[in-house]
Amino acid sequence: MRRLPLALAAVLSLSAAAAHAQTLSIPAGQTARLALAAPVRDIIIGDPLVADVSLINRRTLVVLGKKAGSTSISAFAADGRALIDRKVVVSGSLDGAVTVSRGAVTSAYACGDRCAKLDDGTAAPTVDAAPRP
């Protein structure tokens, strides 16, 4: 009788691990490559405002994180078999990002050799004239 709860716990842990393995996390503005077991025929993305997919060849997809949020990607072979069915989580945080608060006004900057002010994602970043100290 004691083995049943242990077996059930083991199955639930494996299910949780499998579900976690099916989640693809990408920062906004970054890409991830997915290799498929067979040639793909159809690709479906749940919310194309969150992520986009490019087909590199019939067995390789590249997923681009566009804005923070979550969506799903499904890819199917010619016979209708599911090749991939994955949740995609796009984070809004950027490496090298800096947030500056002046009173009630908050601005975000992406910094490399120079800092570029980021907006809400509707326009290209604007580059500050002064280099980063």
HELIX and SHEET records of a PDB file:
HELIX    1   1 ARG A    3  ALA A   21  1                                  19    
SHEET    1   A 4 THR A  23  PRO A  27  0                                        
SHEET    2   A 4 ALA A  82  SER A  91  1                                        
SHEET    3   A 4 GLY A  69  PHE A  76 -1                                        
SHEET    4   A 4 ASP A  42  ILE A  45 -1                                        
SHEET    1   B 3 THR A  31  ALA A  35  0                                        
SHEET    2   B 3 THR A  60  GLY A  65 -1                                        
SHEET    3   B 3 ALA A  51  ASN A  57 -1                                        
SHEET    1   C 4 ALA A  97  ARG A 102  0                                        
SHEET    2   C 4 VAL A 105  CYS A 111 -1                                        
SHEET    3   C 4 ARG A 114  LEU A 118 -1                                        
SHEET    4   C 4 THR A 126  PRO A 131 -1                                        
END                                                                             
